[in-house]
Amino acid sequence: AVTVNLKSLYSDKTVATEVRVRIPVPKHTARAIVNATGGKAKYVPEENCLRWKIKRCAGHEEFQLDAEVILANTLEERKPWVQPPINVEFQVPMFTASGLRVRFLEVTDTSGYDVVKWVRYLCTSGGRGERSGSYEI
């Protein structure tokens, strides 16, 4: 059995989006019965993992994933399984983890460029793909 609790410990005014949780399972998993209190979760046999997607996670929210992982009967000797890390990716719009703020920006040479007075902040858990900068537990 697998149970994963996801709890946001940030302000309730802050919202994380595109939350993706990847939970590894043993290679000889036959199937998995997955239930989640929020978002969508499923067993992905090609990746040997449970994949959980949550579109929006506001501050102080809590979600839970429960899964029953059914292993295939094999004749080969089973080695003890060492669970790889759980991988979490997310975005937090209009937030900077460092606290960096743009207070003043001056454009001196517009050369026909239409200047719009607007700043977009976006905090992400890291690059997409090869786990660059992603958070792992």
DSSP file with accessible surface (Angstrom, degrees, kcal/mol):
  #  RESIDUE AA STRUCTURE BP1 BP2  ACC     N-H-->O    O-->H-N    N-H-->O    O-->H-N    TCO  KAPPA ALPHA  PHI   PSI    X-CA   Y-CA   Z-CA
    1    1 A A              0   0  123      0, 0.0     2,-0.4     0, 0.0    67,-0.2   0.000 360.0 360.0 360.0 143.9    0.0    0.0    0.0
    2    2 A V  E     +A   67   0A  35     65,-3.0    65,-2.7     2,-0.0     2,-0.4  -0.986 360.0 179.8-124.9 131.3    1.1    3.5   -0.8
    3    3 A T  E     -A   66   0A  83     -2,-0.4     2,-0.4    63,-0.2    63,-0.2  -0.993   1.9-179.5-131.5 125.8   -0.1    6.7    0.9
    4    4 A V  E     -A   65   0A  22     61,-2.5    61,-2.8    -2,-0.4     2,-0.5  -0.994   9.5-160.7-126.5 125.2    1.2   10.1    0.0
    5    5 A N  E     -A   64   0A  89     -2,-0.4     2,-0.5    59,-0.2    59,-0.2  -0.919   2.5-165.1-104.4 131.6    0.0   13.3    1.7
    6    6 A L  E     +A   63   0A  35     57,-2.9    57,-3.0    -2,-0.5     2,-0.4  -0.973  13.5 174.1-117.2 116.9    0.5   16.6   -0.1
    7    7 A K  E     -A   62   0A 122     -2,-0.5     2,-0.6    55,-0.2    55,-0.2  -0.991  24.9-140.6-128.8 128.9    0.0   19.7    2.2
    8    8 A S        -     0   0    6     53,-2.6    52,-1.0    -2,-0.4    -2,-0.0  -0.775  14.3-174.6 -90.2 124.9    0.7   23.3    1.2
    9    9 A L        +     0   0  139     -2,-0.6     2,-0.1    50,-0.1    -1,-0.1   0.194  51.7  97.4-104.4  15.0    2.3   25.2    4.0
   10   10 A Y  S    S-     0   0   68      1,-0.2    50,-0.4    48,-0.1    -2,-0.1  -0.450  87.4 -61.8 -98.2 176.2    2.2   28.6    2.3
   11   11 A S    >   -     0   0   55     48,-0.1     3,-1.8     1,-0.1    48,-0.5  -0.147  41.6-123.5 -56.6 146.0   -0.2   31.5    2.7
   12   12 A D  T 3  S+     0   0  109      1,-0.3    47,-0.2    46,-0.1    -1,-0.1   0.617 112.0  64.3 -69.6  -7.7   -3.8   30.9    1.7
   13   13 A K  T 3  S+     0   0  188     45,-0.1     2,-0.3     2,-0.0    -1,-0.3   0.611  91.0  80.5 -85.2 -12.8   -3.4   33.8   -0.7
   14   14 A T    <   -     0   0   28     -3,-1.8    45,-1.6    78,-0.0     2,-0.4  -0.755  63.7-165.6 -97.6 141.7   -0.8   31.9   -2.7
   15   15 A V  E     -C   58   0B  33     -2,-0.3     2,-0.4    78,-0.3    43,-0.2  -0.991   9.6-151.1-131.8 127.6   -1.8   29.2   -5.2
   16   16 A A  E     -C   57   0B   4     41,-2.7    41,-2.9    -2,-0.4     2,-0.3  -0.765  19.9-164.1 -91.4 142.1    0.4   26.6   -6.8
   17   17 A T  E     +CD  56  91B  34     74,-3.4    74,-2.2    -2,-0.4    39,-0.2  -0.845  59.7  22.6-123.6 163.0   -0.6   25.4  -10.3
   18   18 A E  E    S-     0   0B  73     37,-1.6     2,-0.4    -2,-0.3    37,-0.2   0.895  74.0-174.0  50.8  48.5    0.3   22.5  -12.5
   19   19 A V  E     -C   54   0B   7     35,-2.3    35,-2.7    -3,-0.2     2,-0.4  -0.618   2.7-174.7 -76.8 126.2    1.3   20.3   -9.6
   20   20 A R  E     -CD  53  89B  64     69,-3.0    69,-2.7    -2,-0.4     2,-0.5  -0.991   6.5-172.5-127.0 123.4    2.8   17.0  -10.8
   21   21 A V  E     -CD  52  88B   3     31,-2.9    31,-2.8    -2,-0.4     2,-0.5  -0.971   3.9-166.0-118.6 128.8    3.8   14.2   -8.4
   22   22 A R  E     -CD  51  87B  75     65,-2.9    65,-2.3    -2,-0.5    29,-0.2  -0.970   4.3-172.1-117.7 117.1    5.6   11.1   -9.7
   23   23 A I  E     -C   50   0B   0     27,-2.9    27,-2.9    -2,-0.5    63,-0.1  -0.933  18.9-136.2-113.5 110.6    5.7    8.1   -7.2
   24   24 A P  E     -C   49   0B   8      0, 0.0    25,-0.3     0, 0.0    24,-0.1  -0.317  20.7-170.3 -65.8 146.9    8.0    5.2   -8.3
   25   25 A V        -     0   0    7     23,-2.4     4,-0.1    22,-0.1     0, 0.0  -0.900  36.5 -77.5-129.5 161.9    6.7    1.6   -8.0
   26   26 A P    >   -     0   0   14      0, 0.0     3,-1.3     0, 0.0    -1,-0.1  -0.213  39.0-119.4 -59.7 152.3    8.6   -1.7   -8.4
   27   27 A K  T 3  S+     0   0  172      1,-0.3    21,-0.1    44,-0.0    22,-0.1   0.809 110.6  59.5 -63.2 -31.2    9.3   -2.9  -11.9
   28   28 A H  T 3  S+     0   0   56     44,-0.1    44,-3.6    20,-0.1     2,-0.4   0.041  73.0 137.8 -92.1  33.5    7.3   -6.1  -11.4
   29   29 A T  E <   -B   71   0A  11     -3,-1.3    42,-0.3    42,-0.3     3,-0.1  -0.630  34.6-169.9 -77.0 126.2    4.1   -4.2  -10.6
   30   30 A A  E     -     0   0A  58     40,-2.7     2,-0.3    -2,-0.4    41,-0.2   0.890  63.9 -31.9 -82.7 -44.5    1.1   -5.9  -12.3
   31   31 A R  E     -B   70   0A 143     39,-1.7    39,-3.0     2,-0.0    -1,-0.4  -0.972  53.7-138.6-164.4 171.3   -1.4   -3.2  -11.6
   32   32 A A  E     -B   69   0A  21     -2,-0.3     2,-0.6    37,-0.2    11,-0.3  -0.999   8.1-145.1-144.3 140.1   -2.4   -0.5   -9.1
   33   33 A I  E     -B   68   0A  71     35,-2.3    35,-2.4    -2,-0.4     2,-0.4  -0.940  31.1-169.8-103.9 115.0   -5.7    0.7   -7.7
   34   34 A V  E     +B   67   0A  28     -2,-0.6     2,-0.4    33,-0.2    33,-0.2  -0.917  15.7 175.7-118.9 133.0   -5.3    4.4   -7.2
   35   35 A N  E     -B   66   0A 109     31,-3.0    31,-3.3    -2,-0.4     2,-0.4  -0.999   5.7-175.7-132.3 137.3   -7.6    6.9   -5.3
   36   36 A A  E     -B   65   0A  37     -2,-0.4    29,-0.2    29,-0.2     5,-0.1  -0.986  27.6-143.6-134.2 143.3   -6.8   10.6   -4.7
   37   37 A T  S    S+     0   0   99     27,-2.5     2,-0.3    -2,-0.4    28,-0.1   0.638  91.1  20.4 -78.5 -14.6   -8.8   13.2   -2.8
   38   38 A G  S    S+     0   0   12     26,-0.3    -1,-0.1    -3,-0.0    15,-0.1  -0.994 112.6   2.9-151.2 149.9   -7.9   15.9   -5.4
   39   39 A G  S    S-     0   0   48     -2,-0.3     2,-0.4    -3,-0.1    15,-0.2  -0.235  92.0 -59.3  74.2-162.8   -6.7   15.9   -8.9
   40   40 A K  E     -E   53   0B 171     13,-2.7    13,-3.1    -5,-0.1     2,-0.3  -0.969  49.1-176.8-124.7 138.2   -6.3   12.9  -11.1
   41   41 A A  E     +E   52   0B  28     -2,-0.4     2,-0.3    11,-0.2    11,-0.2  -0.978   7.6 161.8-135.8 145.5   -4.0    9.9  -10.4
   42   42 A K  E     -E   51   0B 120      9,-2.0     9,-3.0    -2,-0.3     2,-0.4  -0.985  40.2-103.0-156.2 162.0   -3.1    6.8  -12.4
   43   43 A Y  E     -E   50   0B  41     -2,-0.3     7,-0.2   -11,-0.3   -11,-0.1  -0.767  27.7-162.3 -88.3 129.8   -0.6    4.0  -12.7
   44   44 A V  E >>> -E   49   0B   6      5,-3.2     5,-1.6    -2,-0.4     3,-1.1  -0.868   6.1-174.3-115.6  95.7    1.8    4.4  -15.7
   45   45 A P  G >45S+     0   0   61      0, 0.0     3,-0.8     0, 0.0    -1,-0.1   0.834  80.4  62.1 -63.3 -31.2    3.4    1.0  -16.4
   46   46 A E  G 345S+     0   0  159      1,-0.3    -2,-0.0     2,-0.1     0, 0.0   0.782 115.3  33.3 -63.8 -28.0    5.7    2.4  -19.0
   47   47 A E  G <45S-     0   0   75     -3,-1.1    -1,-0.3     2,-0.2   -22,-0.1   0.353 104.9-126.1-106.4   0.5    7.4    4.6  -16.4
   48   48 A N  T <<5S+     0   0   48     -3,-0.8   -23,-2.4    -4,-0.5     2,-0.3   0.934  73.8 101.9  50.6  52.4    7.0    2.2  -13.4
   49   49 A C  E   <S-CE  24  44B   0     -5,-1.6    -5,-3.2   -25,-0.3     2,-0.5  -0.980  75.2-115.6-154.5 164.8    5.3    5.0  -11.4
   50   50 A L  E     -CE  23  43B   0    -27,-2.9   -27,-2.9    -2,-0.3     2,-0.5  -0.919  33.7-154.5 -99.1 131.8    2.1    6.4  -10.1
   51   51 A R  E     -CE  22  42B  58     -9,-3.0    -9,-2.0    -2,-0.5     2,-0.5  -0.955  10.6-172.5-115.2 127.1    1.4    9.9  -11.7
   52   52 A W  E     -CE  21  41B   0    -31,-2.8   -31,-2.9    -2,-0.5     2,-0.5  -0.977   1.1-169.7-122.9 123.6   -0.7   12.4   -9.8
   53   53 A K  E     -CE  20  40B  86    -13,-3.1   -13,-2.7    -2,-0.5     2,-0.4  -0.961   6.1-179.2-118.7 128.8   -1.8   15.7  -11.4
   54   54 A I  E     -C   19   0B   4    -35,-2.7   -35,-2.3    -2,-0.5     3,-0.1  -0.994  13.6-160.0-126.3 122.0   -3.4   18.6   -9.5
   55   55 A K  E    S+     0   0B 168     -2,-0.4   -37,-1.6     1,-0.2     2,-0.4   0.887  77.0  14.8 -69.1 -38.9   -4.3   21.7  -11.4
   56   56 A R  E     -C   17   0B 149    -39,-0.2     2,-0.4   -38,-0.1    -1,-0.2  -0.995  55.6-179.6-145.7 132.5   -4.6   24.1   -8.5
   57   57 A C  E     -C   16   0B   4    -41,-2.9   -41,-2.7    -2,-0.4     3,-0.1  -0.889  15.7-161.7-136.3 100.7   -3.4   23.9   -4.9
   58   58 A A  E >   -C   15   0B  15     -2,-0.4     3,-1.4   -43,-0.2   -50,-0.2  -0.317  39.5 -73.2 -76.2 165.5   -4.1   26.9   -2.7
   59   59 A G  T 3  S+     0   0    6    -45,-1.6    -1,-0.2   -48,-0.5   -48,-0.1  -0.246 116.5  15.8 -60.6 144.3   -2.4   27.6    0.6
   60   60 A H  T 3  S+     0   0  122    -52,-1.0     2,-0.3   -50,-0.4    -1,-0.2   0.645  93.1 135.6  65.2  19.8   -3.2   25.4    3.6
   61   61 A E    <   -     0   0   71     -3,-1.4   -53,-2.6    -4,-0.0     2,-0.4  -0.679  38.1-158.4 -92.6 154.1   -4.9   22.8    1.4
   62   62 A E  E     -A    7   0A 110     -2,-0.3     2,-0.3   -55,-0.2   -55,-0.2  -0.998  10.3-179.1-136.7 134.0   -4.2   19.1    1.9
   63   63 A F  E     -A    6   0A  26    -57,-3.0   -57,-2.9    -2,-0.4     2,-0.4  -0.920   9.4-155.1-126.5 156.9   -4.6   16.2   -0.6
   64   64 A Q  E     -A    5   0A  64     -2,-0.3   -27,-2.5   -59,-0.2     2,-0.5  -0.997   4.7-160.9-137.8 138.8   -4.1   12.5   -0.2
   65   65 A L  E     -AB   4  36A   0    -61,-2.8   -61,-2.5    -2,-0.4     2,-0.4  -0.974  10.3-174.0-115.4 128.5   -3.3    9.7   -2.6
   66   66 A D  E     +AB   3  35A  58    -31,-3.3   -31,-3.0    -2,-0.5     2,-0.4  -0.988   8.6 174.9-120.5 133.8   -3.9    6.1   -1.6
   67   67 A A  E     -AB   2  34A   7    -65,-2.7   -65,-3.0    -2,-0.4     2,-0.6  -1.000  26.6-150.4-141.2 141.3   -2.8    3.2   -3.8
   68   68 A E  E     - B   0  33A 112    -35,-2.4   -35,-2.3    -2,-0.4     2,-0.6  -0.959  21.8-156.5-107.1 113.7   -2.8   -0.6   -3.6
   69   69 A V  E     - B   0  32A  29     -2,-0.6     2,-0.6   -37,-0.2   -37,-0.2  -0.836   2.3-157.7 -96.6 120.8    0.1   -1.8   -5.7
   70   70 A I  E     - B   0  31A  44    -39,-3.0   -40,-2.7    -2,-0.6   -39,-1.7  -0.889  10.1-148.7-102.9 120.9   -0.3   -5.4   -6.9
   71   71 A L  E     - B   0  29A  65     -2,-0.6   -42,-0.3   -42,-0.3     2,-0.2  -0.629  16.3-115.6 -90.9 147.1    3.0   -7.2   -7.8
   72   72 A A        -     0   0   34    -44,-3.6     2,-0.5    -2,-0.3    -1,-0.1  -0.505  30.4-111.2 -76.3 146.5    3.3   -9.8  -10.5
   73   73 A N        -     0   0  159     -2,-0.2     2,-0.3     2,-0.0    -1,-0.1  -0.671  44.1-178.9 -77.1 123.6    4.3  -13.4   -9.4
   74   74 A T        -     0   0   52     -2,-0.5     4,-0.1     2,-0.2   -46,-0.0  -0.929  32.7-144.2-125.2 153.5    7.7  -14.0  -10.7
   75   75 A L  S    S+     0   0  186     -2,-0.3    -1,-0.1     2,-0.1     3,-0.1   0.696  75.1  93.4 -85.7 -22.1   10.0  -17.1  -10.5
   76   76 A E  S    S-     0   0  151      1,-0.1     2,-0.2     0, 0.0    -2,-0.2  -0.361  92.4 -91.3 -73.4 154.8   13.2  -15.1  -10.2
   77   77 A E        -     0   0  179      1,-0.1     2,-0.5    -2,-0.1    -1,-0.1  -0.431  42.5-129.3 -66.6 132.2   14.6  -14.3   -6.8
   78   78 A R        -     0   0  113     -2,-0.2    -1,-0.1    -4,-0.1     3,-0.0  -0.717  14.9-151.6 -88.7 128.7   13.3  -11.0   -5.6
   79   79 A K        -     0   0  179     -2,-0.5     2,-0.0     1,-0.1    -1,-0.0  -0.673  38.0 -89.6 -89.3 151.1   15.8   -8.5   -4.3
   80   80 A P        -     0   0  122      0, 0.0     2,-0.5     0, 0.0    -1,-0.1  -0.386  46.8-122.5 -60.4 134.7   14.6   -6.0   -1.7
   81   81 A W        -     0   0  111     -3,-0.0     2,-0.7    -2,-0.0    -3,-0.0  -0.705  17.4-155.8 -86.0 126.7   13.3   -2.9   -3.5
   82   82 A V        -     0   0  125     -2,-0.5    -1,-0.0     0, 0.0     0, 0.0  -0.913  23.4-129.3-100.6 114.6   14.9    0.4   -2.6
   83   83 A Q        -     0   0  101     -2,-0.7     3,-0.1     1,-0.1   -58,-0.0  -0.481  16.8-137.8 -70.8 123.6   12.3    3.1   -3.4
   84   84 A P        -     0   0   55      0, 0.0    -1,-0.1     0, 0.0    53,-0.0  -0.243  41.6 -73.4 -67.9 169.1   13.7    5.9   -5.5
   85   85 A P        -     0   0   49      0, 0.0     2,-0.4     0, 0.0    51,-0.0  -0.236  42.6-115.4 -65.9 152.2   12.7    9.5   -4.6
   86   86 A I        -     0   0   29     51,-3.2    51,-2.5   -63,-0.1     2,-0.4  -0.732  32.3-142.9 -82.0 134.9    9.2   10.9   -5.1
   87   87 A N  E     -DF  22 136B  10    -65,-2.3   -65,-2.9    -2,-0.4     2,-0.4  -0.877  17.0-172.5-107.8 132.3    9.4   13.8   -7.7
   88   88 A V  E     -DF  21 135B  18     47,-2.7    47,-1.4    -2,-0.4     2,-0.4  -0.992   3.7-179.8-126.7 129.0    7.2   16.9   -7.3
   89   89 A E  E     +D   20   0B  24    -69,-2.7   -69,-3.0    -2,-0.4     2,-0.3  -0.962  15.3 146.8-124.7 146.0    7.0   19.7   -9.9
   90   90 A F  E     -     0   0B  48     -2,-0.4    35,-2.3   -71,-0.2     2,-0.3  -0.980  33.7-132.0-164.7 169.4    4.8   22.9   -9.7
   91   91 A Q  E     -DG  17 124B  49    -74,-2.2   -74,-3.4    -2,-0.3    33,-0.2  -0.980   6.7-163.3-130.9 145.3    4.5   26.6  -10.5
   92   92 A V  E >   - G   0 123B   7     31,-3.5    31,-2.4    -2,-0.3     3,-0.8  -0.890  19.3-149.1-128.0  98.5    3.6   29.5   -8.2
   93   93 A P  E 3  S+ G   0 122B  56      0, 0.0   -78,-0.3     0, 0.0    29,-0.3  -0.337  77.2  15.1 -66.9 149.9    2.5   32.5  -10.3
   94   94 A M  T 3  S+     0   0  108     27,-3.6     2,-0.3     1,-0.2    28,-0.2   0.823 106.8 104.7  58.2  35.7    3.2   36.0   -8.9
   95   95 A F    <   -     0   0   74     -3,-0.8     2,-0.4    26,-0.1    -1,-0.2  -0.999  50.9-163.0-144.2 140.9    5.6   34.7   -6.3
   96   96 A T    >   -     0   0   23     -2,-0.3     3,-0.8     1,-0.1    27,-0.1  -0.993  12.0-153.8-125.0 125.6    9.4   34.7   -5.9
   97   97 A A  T 3  S+     0   0   76     -2,-0.4    -1,-0.1     1,-0.2    26,-0.0   0.839  98.4  52.3 -64.3 -31.3   11.0   32.3   -3.5
   98   98 A S  T 3  S-     0   0  102      2,-0.1    -1,-0.2    -3,-0.1     3,-0.1   0.659 109.8-121.6 -79.1 -16.1   13.9   34.6   -3.1
   99   99 A G    <   +     0   0   48     -3,-0.8    -2,-0.1     1,-0.3     2,-0.1   0.501  55.3 159.9  85.7   3.6   11.7   37.6   -2.3
  100  100 A L        -     0   0  122      1,-0.0     2,-0.4     2,-0.0    -1,-0.3  -0.372  16.1-175.0 -62.9 132.8   13.2   39.5   -5.3
  101  101 A R        -     0   0  114     -3,-0.1     2,-0.7    -2,-0.1    -1,-0.0  -0.992  26.8-131.5-132.3 140.9   10.9   42.4   -6.4
  102  102 A V        +     0   0   71     -2,-0.4     3,-0.1     1,-0.2    17,-0.0  -0.825  32.2 166.8 -89.5 113.8   11.2   44.7   -9.4
  103  103 A R        +     0   0  223     -2,-0.7     2,-0.3     1,-0.3    -1,-0.2   0.736  65.2  14.4 -98.7 -28.7   10.7   48.2   -7.9
  104  104 A F        +     0   0  157      2,-0.0     2,-0.4     0, 0.0    -1,-0.3  -0.990  56.6 174.4-151.8 136.2   11.8   50.3  -10.8
  105  105 A L        -     0   0  139     -2,-0.3     2,-0.5    -3,-0.1    -3,-0.0  -0.977  10.9-165.4-143.3 127.3   12.5   49.7  -14.5
  106  106 A E        -     0   0  131     -2,-0.4     2,-0.6     0, 0.0    -2,-0.0  -0.965   8.3-161.3-120.2 129.6   13.4   52.3  -17.0
  107  107 A V        +     0   0   70     -2,-0.5     3,-0.2     1,-0.1     8,-0.1  -0.940  13.0 177.0-106.3 112.9   13.3   51.9  -20.8
  108  108 A T        +     0   0  122     -2,-0.6     2,-0.7     1,-0.2    -1,-0.1   0.848  69.2  40.7 -89.0 -36.3   15.4   54.7  -22.3
  109  109 A D        +     0   0  119      1,-0.2    -1,-0.2     2,-0.1     4,-0.0  -0.868  57.2 168.7-117.9  99.2   15.3   53.9  -26.0
  110  110 A T    >   -     0   0   65     -2,-0.7     3,-3.2    -3,-0.2    -1,-0.2   0.808  14.4-171.4 -80.4 -30.5   11.9   52.7  -27.1
  111  111 A S  T 3  S-     0   0   93      1,-0.3     3,-0.1     2,-0.0    -2,-0.1   0.862  81.2 -41.2  40.5  49.1   12.6   52.9  -30.9
  112  112 A G  T 3  S+     0   0   82      1,-0.3     2,-0.4     0, 0.0    -1,-0.3   0.538 105.4 141.0  82.2   3.0    9.0   52.3  -31.8
  113  113 A Y    <   -     0   0  165     -3,-3.2     2,-0.8     1,-0.0    -1,-0.3  -0.677  52.9-131.7 -82.2 127.8    8.6   49.7  -29.0
  114  114 A D        -     0   0  133     -2,-0.4     2,-0.4    -3,-0.1    -1,-0.0  -0.732  23.9-147.0 -82.1 108.4    5.3   49.9  -27.2
  115  115 A V        -     0   0   59     -2,-0.8     2,-0.5    -8,-0.1    -5,-0.0  -0.638  11.2-164.2 -82.6 131.1    6.2   49.7  -23.5
  116  116 A V        -     0   0  105     -2,-0.4     2,-1.4     2,-0.1    -2,-0.0  -0.969  18.0-136.1-114.9 126.7    3.7   48.0  -21.2
  117  117 A K        +     0   0  207     -2,-0.5     2,-0.3     2,-0.0    -2,-0.0  -0.660  61.4 113.0 -85.5  93.0    4.1   48.7  -17.5
  118  118 A W        -     0   0  179     -2,-1.4     2,-0.4     2,-0.0    -2,-0.1  -0.961  45.9-158.4-162.3 139.3    3.7   45.2  -16.1
  119  119 A V        -     0   0   55     -2,-0.3     2,-0.5   -17,-0.0    -2,-0.0  -0.985   7.9-156.2-124.8 135.6    5.8   42.6  -14.3
  120  120 A R        -     0   0  156     -2,-0.4     2,-0.4     2,-0.0    -2,-0.0  -0.949   6.6-165.4-112.8 123.9    5.2   38.9  -14.2
  121  121 A Y        +     0   0   37     -2,-0.5   -27,-3.6     2,-0.0     2,-0.3  -0.880  11.0 174.3-104.1 139.8    6.6   36.8  -11.3
  122  122 A L  E     -G   93   0B  60     -2,-0.4     2,-0.5   -29,-0.3   -26,-0.1  -0.936  14.9-164.1-149.2 121.9    6.7   33.0  -11.6
  123  123 A C  E     -G   92   0B  19    -31,-2.4   -31,-3.5    -2,-0.3     2,-0.3  -0.920  16.9-177.5-104.2 125.2    8.2   30.5   -9.2
  124  124 A T  E     -G   91   0B  59     -2,-0.5   -33,-0.2   -33,-0.2     3,-0.1  -0.870  36.3-124.5-120.3 161.8    8.7   27.0  -10.7
  125  125 A S  S    S-     0   0    4    -35,-2.3     2,-0.2    -2,-0.3   -34,-0.1   0.514  76.2 -70.2 -80.7  -5.0   10.1   23.9   -9.1
  126  126 A G  S    S-     0   0   21    -36,-0.3    -1,-0.3     8,-0.1     7,-0.2  -0.813  72.4 -34.1 140.8 179.6   12.7   23.5  -11.9
  127  127 A G        -     0   0   32      5,-1.8     2,-0.1    -2,-0.2     7,-0.1  -0.249  60.7-109.8 -69.3 155.0   13.1   22.8  -15.5
  128  128 A R  S    S+     0   0  133      3,-0.1     2,-0.6     2,-0.1     4,-0.2  -0.452  83.6  17.6 -76.6 157.8   10.9   20.3  -17.3
  129  129 A G  S    S+     0   0   59     -2,-0.1     2,-3.3     1,-0.1    -1,-0.0  -0.717 113.2  44.2  92.1-118.0   12.3   17.0  -18.5
  130  130 A E  S    S-     0   0  180     -2,-0.6     3,-0.1     1,-0.2    -1,-0.1  -0.079 108.7-100.6 -69.3  42.0   15.5   15.7  -17.0
  131  131 A R    >   +     0   0  118     -2,-3.3     3,-1.5     1,-0.2     2,-0.5   0.648  60.9 171.1  57.2  15.5   14.6   16.6  -13.4
  132  132 A S  T 3  S-     0   0   67      1,-0.3    -5,-1.8    -4,-0.2    -1,-0.2  -0.460  72.5 -13.9 -64.7 114.3   16.8   19.7  -13.5
  133  133 A G  T 3  S+     0   0   60     -2,-0.5    -1,-0.3    -7,-0.2    -2,-0.1   0.540  98.3 144.8  76.0   7.6   16.1   21.6  -10.4
  134  134 A S    <   -     0   0   18     -3,-1.5     2,-0.4    -7,-0.1    -1,-0.2  -0.369  52.9-109.1 -77.9 160.4   13.0   19.6   -9.4
  135  135 A Y  E     -F   88   0B 126    -47,-1.4   -47,-2.7    -2,-0.1     2,-0.4  -0.732  36.0-172.1 -90.3 136.6   12.1   18.9   -5.8
  136  136 A E  E      F   87   0B  83     -2,-0.4   -49,-0.2   -49,-0.2   -47,-0.0  -0.973 360.0 360.0-130.2 144.6   12.5   15.3   -4.6
  137  137 A I              0   0  151    -51,-2.5   -51,-3.2    -2,-0.4    -2,-0.0  -0.984 360.0 360.0-122.6 360.0   11.5   13.6   -1.4
